[in-house]
Amino acid sequence: MYKNILLSLIICGILTTATAQERTLQLTLEQTIDRARRQSPDAQTARHSFRSSYWSYKYYRANYLPALRLTSDPTLDRAINKVTMSDGSVKFIEQNLLSTDLTLSLTQNIPWTGGTLFVETSAQRLDLFSDHSTSWQTSPINVGYSQTLFGYNSLKWNRRIEPLRYREAKKTYVETLELVAARATQKFFALATAQSNYEIASTNYANADTLYIYAQGRYNIGTITENEMLQLELNKLTEETNRMNAHIEVEDCMQELRSYLGIQEDVVIKVEVNDHVPGLHIDLTAALMTARENSPDILSMQRRKLESESNVANARANAGLKADLYLRFGLTQTGDKLKDAYRHPSEQQYVTLGINLPILDWGRGKGQVRVARSNRDLTYTQVEQDKTDFELNVRKLVQQFNLQSQRVHIAARTDETAQRRADVARRLYIIGKSTVLDLNASISEKDAARRNYISALYNYWSLYYTLRSITLYDFELNAPLTETEKIEAAMDEMINKTR
């Protein structure tokens, strides 16, 4: 009977252990960053934003391609209308007619002038139900052109601004993924610090409990004072509180990391901190050059300057003389039957020129131009300041990163030395050759050294991914970062499938 109970307990223990292992997820920093780039809310938002920019760019490109349209505007009119007769008189006549039409047009925008060239063919049928008659009017071909003279050419400015905006969107997407890596690094090391604090608190509590039990025996034989024994008891209670607080901190940091990585299951995450850091030394001149070439901030500055110039051009166009030109040449004919309406077509021409010249606007137009110029000058000033701040930020990051590797090595040696000193101090106290104050000091130094080491590792990787985000460059592989090609290829493939 006892054997069966023991066997059942062993089996239950094995199943519990297996379940616990299934619910535990071991993550390295690389695995954490990979999950964050695929599943984090920031990464998904970046992908949606880039897709939106992709379709906006496709819409912009479509404005410069020919457009073929088929239009129809049928009208049924049964009413008493005012009609001008052939002799010039006006009468109210009851009308009952149906007008149907069909127009096929091919249009092409001209970016150099901002005008639109079109070719069209159309046919219209008119049915008079009152006398049961039908007539046709056709235009086999019409060629026309519409143009705004002295106006704002949005097509020309969009050709300069929109490609820059799309390049900025692509680089912003890559930059965001690197910032996602930096944020995942922060949450990874927050959990690593919390787990380290819990391990430190558990070890310190076990040592404090052992020393307190040992001190009770020494107090009973009179080798230590009551004050020293009470100090050790206080250390034990303090470490027990620290362990409980550290456990709460682990749970909070674990929940934040799970949420950011998009992990819905209630799994226990254990992070594994790699002590190795690549010994990279980044050349400042090369980093500045790479940042100027790759950073979306530089493209944003160029786009803002172009947009300010575009606003000035728009204000100038609205303040001065405006004229609209419309020309149409083609053939037309009428007939009682459709085939008759295509026989011996006659020429038709239509030209209109609309002019709008402000004579007295109380300085409104000039005011708009001056405001646009002031905003342009302000934008140029801000861009120059932003460029200076950008380069200063790159310099600061490179200098800090080049020093951080050495700081990590110093922090690692300090951690190892502090651990050895704490072990020595504990042994010396046990044999009575050290005081409790020395013991407490060694424990505090050991804990601080461990925390400083993890903090140094976090600062290294945080600086590394922040520097990658601002330069869009992989310094380990010596290659630029590109992530948008896959999304663009998927978008193009989807477009081809829908055609």
Secondary structure, DSSP 8 states (H G I E B T S, - for coil): -HHHHHHHHHHHHHHHHHHHHHTEEEEEHHHHHHHHHHHSHHHHHHHHHHHHHHHHHHHHHHTTS-EEEEE---EEEEEEEEEE-TTS-EEEEEEEEEEEEEEEEEEEEETTTTEEEEEEEEEEEEEETTTTEEEEEEEEEEEEEEEEETS--HHHHHHHHHHHHHHHHHHHHHHHHHHHHHHHHHHHHHHHHHHHHHHHHHHHHHHHHHHHHHHHHHHHTTSS-HHHHHHHHHHHHHHHHHHHHHHHHHHHHHHHHHHHHT--S--EEEEE-----------HHHHHHHHHHH-HHHHHHHHHHHHHHHHHHHHHHHHS-EEEEEEEEEEEEEESSTTGGGSS-EEEEEEEEEEE--S--TTHHHHHHHHHHHHHHHHHHHHHHHHHHHHHHHHHHHHHHHHHHHHHHHHHHHHHHHHHHHHHHHHHHHTTSS-HHHHHHHHHHHHHHHHHHHHHHHHHHHHHHHHHHHHTEETTTTEE---HHHHHHHHHHHHHHH-
